Amino acid sequence: MAQTLRIFGEGMKVCVEIALMAADAGLVRVGEPCIAIAGTGRGADTAVVLAPAHVQQFFDLRVMEVLAKPRLG
């Protein structure tokens, strides 16, 4: 799954991981839209609106909108 998310960039993979961990910790409501921001060693470069899910229900997570993503090339 991580390799599939990396197609959209390392930051996308991290955004999804952040949302899953936050949902499992009870810091965000499952299914309620939130913004996840991530990036690499050079700083935050990816932001997405998503509806988080618990890790056990990974496929219930929904990416609703990509706000920012680094341009390749």
C-alpha positions as CSV (number, residue, x, y, z in Angstrom):
1,M,0.0,0.0,0.0
2,A,2.8,2.4,0.8
3,Q,4.3,2.0,-2.6
4,T,0.9,2.8,-4.2
5,L,0.6,6.0,-2.2
6,R,4.1,7.0,-3.1
7,I,3.0,7.2,-6.7
8,F,1.4,10.5,-5.6
9,G,4.5,11.5,-3.6
10,E,6.1,10.7,-0.3
11,G,3.9,13.4,1.4
12,M,0.7,11.7,0.3
13,K,1.8,8.5,2.0
14,V,2.6,10.4,5.2
15,C,-0.7,12.3,5.1
16,V,-2.6,9.0,5.1
17,E,-0.4,7.6,7.8
18,I,-0.9,10.7,10.0
19,A,-4.7,10.5,9.5
20,L,-4.8,6.8,10.4
21,M,-2.7,7.3,13.6
22,A,-4.7,10.3,14.7
23,A,-7.9,8.4,14.3
24,D,-6.6,5.5,16.3
25,A,-5.4,7.8,19.0
26,G,-8.9,9.5,19.1
27,L,-7.5,12.9,18.1
28,V,-9.8,13.2,15.1
29,R,-13.3,11.9,14.4
30,V,-13.5,9.0,12.0
31,G,-15.3,9.9,8.8
32,E,-15.3,13.7,9.5
33,P,-13.2,15.7,7.0
34,C,-9.9,17.1,8.3
35,I,-6.7,18.4,6.7
36,A,-3.5,16.4,6.9
37,I,-0.2,18.2,6.1
38,A,3.1,16.4,5.4
39,G,6.3,16.5,3.5
40,T,9.9,15.4,3.4
41,G,13.1,16.7,4.9
42,R,12.7,19.9,3.0
43,G,9.5,20.9,4.8
44,A,5.7,20.5,4.3
45,D,4.8,20.2,0.7
46,T,1.6,18.1,0.6
47,A,-1.8,18.9,2.1
48,V,-5.0,16.9,1.6
49,V,-8.6,17.0,2.9
50,L,-9.6,13.5,3.9
51,A,-12.0,11.6,6.0
52,P,-9.9,9.5,8.4
53,A,-10.5,5.9,9.4
54,H,-9.1,3.5,11.9
55,V,-6.2,1.3,10.7
56,Q,-8.4,-1.8,10.9
57,Q,-10.8,-0.1,8.4
58,F,-8.1,1.3,6.2
59,F,-10.2,1.2,3.0
60,D,-12.9,3.4,4.7
61,L,-10.4,6.3,4.6
62,R,-11.4,8.8,1.8
63,V,-9.1,11.4,0.2
64,M,-11.5,14.1,-0.7
65,E,-9.3,16.8,-2.1
66,V,-5.6,17.4,-2.8
67,L,-4.8,20.9,-1.7
68,A,-1.1,20.9,-2.5
69,K,1.4,18.4,-3.9
70,P,4.9,18.8,-5.1
71,R,5.4,19.0,-8.9
72,L,7.8,16.4,-10.2
73,G,10.4,17.2,-12.8
